[in-house]
Amino acid sequence: MSEARQYHHGDLHAAILERATRVIEQEGIEALSLRGIARDLGVSHAAPNRHFRTKADLLSTLARVGWEQITEATLRAAEEVLPNDAHHRLNAMGQGFLKWALKNRSMFAAVTHPDVERHADAELRQAIDEFQQSVRDAVVACQQAGRLSNLDPAIATLYTNSVPFGLAMSLKNPLFGTDLSDRDIDELVADLIELVVPTAEPDS
């Protein structure tokens, strides 16, 4: 089948990104190459170059798309909560992020790969900054509502960011030896994030 019939209107662009996430997750970033992706997709070795000039260009685009998806999932979850309910909104944001990470493991592995950061361009840094700012704003709103109000907002934001990230990394790492594969993802995420941003009234 010809490339023109296989991929239409940017489908090859999406297919390249999807294949790249799989290669990084399964084989490591060292195994990633535009020529290898072309072979895997059954297109000419020059076809990916129409969308990505270099491997670095591909990695930067992949990471930016991932961060945009993370931000969208995080903010979409917050929009389902009343705007004046700061604690539930921050809790929902944590759940939105962690659900995305667990349901998009290949993309999460690619986005968080240490070597990807070396290829960050201005658009990628902007995407990360926008995500970080959304979390900072939500944390400050919680502090104004009484949660960790005496703590430096920068420290509170770092803690609030790092725990869901750490949970996502731990849940995909077999070395931790915690098999929660039989748990419903939504229930598991709700239980974990409740430990980070409690919304229930404490037991008397």
Buried (B, 14 or more C-beta within 10 A) or exposed (E): EEBEEBBEEEEBBEBBBBBBBBBBBEEEBEEBBBEBBBEBBEBEEEBBBEBBEEBBBBBBBBBBBBBBBBBEBBBEBBEEBEEEBBBBBBBBBBBBBBBBBBEBBBBBBBBBBEEBBEBBBEBBBBBBEEBBEBBBBBBBBBBEBEBBEEEEBEEBBBEBBEBBBEBBBEBBEEEEEEEEEEEEBEEBBBEBBBEBBEBEEEEE
